Amino acid sequence: MFAIYDYSNFPEVKVTFNGGPKDDSDFQLFLDQWEKLYEDKNNFTFTFDMKNISYANPKYCYRIANFISELKKKEIQYLLSTTIINFNSLINKLIELVFYIQKPIARVSIVYEDGTIKVIDP
């Protein structure tokens, strides 16, 4: 699995990415775990540690944008904020594509290798 969820500091949920999704079912598992957090009906924050992610197929940008769009239709939003730790310029372009297609659910802070932070508001 390319995305490992760590709930040990809940309500902060840390997701560590390694490599890239090996196939569509691997990516779907990442989305299913995210959706389960909504089913649990507790507020939470995300930290996405993307330091070790490799290439991801751009088709996943569209899938995650659609997923975010569907989550935004829910009456209650449990995701309060997201921090993305990203050191890869290619992955940064894919993140920008996702948020170009679909605004985030909650505030997103992207932390770059040089320590700069970019904030994207819904």
PyMOL commands that set and color helices and strands:
alter all, ss='L'
color gray80, all
select helices_A, chain A and resi 24-39+59-72+89-101
alter helices_A, ss='H'
color red, helices_A
select strands_A, chain A and resi 3-9+12-19+44-53+79-85+107-111+117-120
alter strands_A, ss='S'
color yellow, strands_A
deselect
rebuild
show_as cartoon
